[in-house]
Amino acid sequence: MPTYEYRCDACSHEFEEFQYIKDEPLKKCPKCGQNKLRRLISGGAAIVFKGSGFYQTDYRSDSYKKSAQSESPAPPVTTGACNNCPAASACKESTPAAIPKSPEPVKPKNPK
C-alpha cells in the first residue's frame, strides 16, 4: 500500500496517509475540519540496488563463491597471443598441435 501526501489549502497543514490504491482521496482536513484537502504528487519511494550484482549473486556464501572461481574454465587462447606470452614455452596450448589448422578449401567438381 502506498503512502500519499496531503496538504490543506485552508490551513496549509501537510501530512502523509497510508492508503490502498483503490481508496478515494481524503477531502476533510484532520486539523481544521474543512473540505480543502488535496493529494500532492510526490516522488514516492526510490528503489535502491545495492551490491555488485543482482539478488542471485549478492547473497551467495563465501564458500560458494570460492568454489565457483576454482571451477571456472581457463580463458581461451587466441592465435598470436602466445607470441608475446613469457610462459609460451611451458604452455601446452601454445604448441603447434594445440593450435587448430584452417581447413583446406574445397574445389568444385567440373560437370561433363
N, C-alpha and C positions, 0 to 999 in steps of 0.2 A: 504494500500500500504506500502510495506517495505522500509526501508532506507538502502541503500547499501554504503559500504565504498570502496573508490578507492585510489590507490597510483600510481604515475607516476614513472616508472623505470629510466627515464632520469633525472628528476629534484627532485625526492623524495617528490613531493607535495602530500599531503593527504587531502581528503575531503569526505564528505558524500553527497549522491544524493538520493532524494526521487523519486522512480520509480515504475511503475507497474511490477508485477511479469513476465509478458509476454514480457516486453521490452528487447531489445538486450542490452548487457553490453556496456557501453561507451568505446571508443577507443582513442579519442583525448583529451589530457590534456588541461584544460582551462588556465593553467598558461604558459606553454612553447609551446603549439601547436603541440607537437609531438604525434605520434600514439604509445606511450609506456605505455598506461594506462592499469591497470588490477584491477579487482574486488577482494577485500580481503574477506576472510572468517572471519566473526565476530560472536560474541556471541549473538547478537541480543538483543531484549528487554526481560527482565525476567517477568514472571507472579508473581505478589505479592498477596498472600492471606492474608487478614487482618481480625481480629475479632475472635470471639470464635467459629464460625461455618460457614456454607455455607450461601449464599445470602438470603435464606428463613428466617433464624433466625437472621441474622445480622441487618436487617433493620426494625425489628418489634418495635412498640411503647412500651413504658414502661407500659402503661395500659394493653396492650395485654399480656405482659409477666407476669404481676401480676395476671391477671385473669386466665391465663393458669396454674400458680402454685397453685392457690386456688382450681381449678377444678381437679387437678391430684389426682388419687386414692392413698390410703394409701399403703405402701409396704406390700406385703403378709407376713403372719406369718407362719413360718415353725415349725414343731413339735420339741420340745426340746428347742426352743428359749425362750419360756415363763418361763422355769425353772430358768433362770438367770436374768429375767427382774424384776426390782424393782417395776413396776406397774402391775404385773401379777394378783394381787388380784382384781384390779379395772377394768381390761381389759375384754371386753366381748368375745374377740377372744381366751382367754386362758381358758375359761370354757370348761369342758368336752363335752358339747353339740356342741360346735363350732368346735371341732377337729374331722375331719371325721374318721370313723372307717374303717378298712380294711375289704373288703368283705370276706365272708366265702368261702372256696374252694368248688368247685362243684365236687361231687362224680360221677364217671362214672357208668352208668347202666350196669348190667351184662346181656348179651343176653342169652336166653334159647334155 
